Amino acid sequence: MDMRKLIYIVEDEADIAELVAIRLQSAGFDTRVFPEAASMLRAMEETAPDLLVLDLMLPDMDGIEVCKHLRASAQHSQLPIIMLTARVDVADKVRGLEVGADDYIAKPFEARELVARVNSVLRRSGEESSASRLSIPPGLVLDLIRHECSIDNVRIDLTLTELRILKLLISKPGKVYSRAAILDHLWGTDKIVIERSVDVHIKNLREKLGDYARFIQNIRGLGYKYELRP
């Protein structure tokens, strides 16, 4: 029997936290609720969740900073994170994506949407490829079983979304993928926040790839490609 997925919920509004927990429990998940970031981070040292639902505005620590902290950790760099917040400006959504959030749900939200988003992010995080490794000479390697990227045998900490974009681009070098095609690869028929999110993830990916960033090229008006001869 499969173990139930564990979801941490960090939300300081007790009624919202209870609603989220009840809906996710009804959908078959185990949950733990935290009113602030500090207690969640302490709990994570002992037991890591399968997914984190993170409020953006917390009493002790901004959700953006929590996300940055987790993405900087080798242990939690690929933890699926869904941000839950009352902020609805595009700039706020982009900011959340820039620090590595996998999805973004604005309050108020429908319970069905929340459960659908959680299932979608978890499904993407558990996807496996029939190929175990992808490599681009001279030294870029994606381990698709362990969900890891390395350059010259040095691990590069990518988020799940960044890794999936890189996998798509290097699987067919030279092919141009539109933003819509990249979004479809990431989300399928699931709702996506904004098309701008592709540019945000590409920007973050390039920053992490160092010298290899030059191989990811923006084709104006079309999209992105991985070109072996930049």
Helices and strands as residue ranges (DSSP letters): E 6-10, H 14-26, E 30-34, H 37-44, E 51-55, H 63-71, E 81-85, H 90-98, E 103-106, H 111-125, E 133-136, E 140-143, E 148-151, E 154-156, H 160-171, H 179-187, H 196-209, G 210-215, E 216-219, E 223-226
